């Protein structure tokens, strides 16, 4: 059996996940970061994107986060995010509409806040597409 550790994923509104996992992957400010049992303690910022974790039975779960922080301790890993949405709860039509609106507005002005919003919508769409391709292969 693979070594495991406790993972908590928490948004400003709720605890999204709490349980034992064998690995977690996040998008850090310097690129992709994989964490396994026994990882060196770490505190780092994470960018908007996907959190992917692998359960003990090998199943993979996906969550969109708007950015936040990753804290790695010897037996527990915590992801803190303002917004965290389970992959299966993402709505493609809403994401695409928000993305189009951000692109249209951004084309009319050069605004860092709108650019960040567009990046978040693209990250959500990436998680949605990965989750739905996994669901399609399970059927």
C-alpha positions, 0 to 999 in steps of 0.5 A: 500500500502506498504511503499516505497523508492527510489533505485538507482543501478549504475555501473561504466558504467551506471545507471542500475535502478532508481525507487521506491521499497518496499524492496531491498536485497544484499549480505553484507560482513557479510551476507544477508541484507534486506532494507525496508522503514525507515531502519537505515542509513548505509554504508557498503561493498557488496560482489559479488552476487545478488541484489534483489528488489521488485517493488510496484506491487510485481514483483521482479527484479534481478541484478548481482553486482561484489561487491561495496557499499550500502548506506542507507539514510532515503528516498533513497538507493544507490548500487554502483558497478564496474560491474552490469548486469541485470539478464535477460542479463546474458549469461549462456554459457559465465558464465560457460566458464569463470567459467571453465577457472577460475577453470582450472587456479586455479587448477594449481596455488593458486592465490587470484585474480583467486579465486575472479574471480571464486567467481564472476562467481559463483555469476553470475551463481546464479543470472542467475539461479534464474532469469531463474527459475522465467521466466520459472514459468511466462510462 
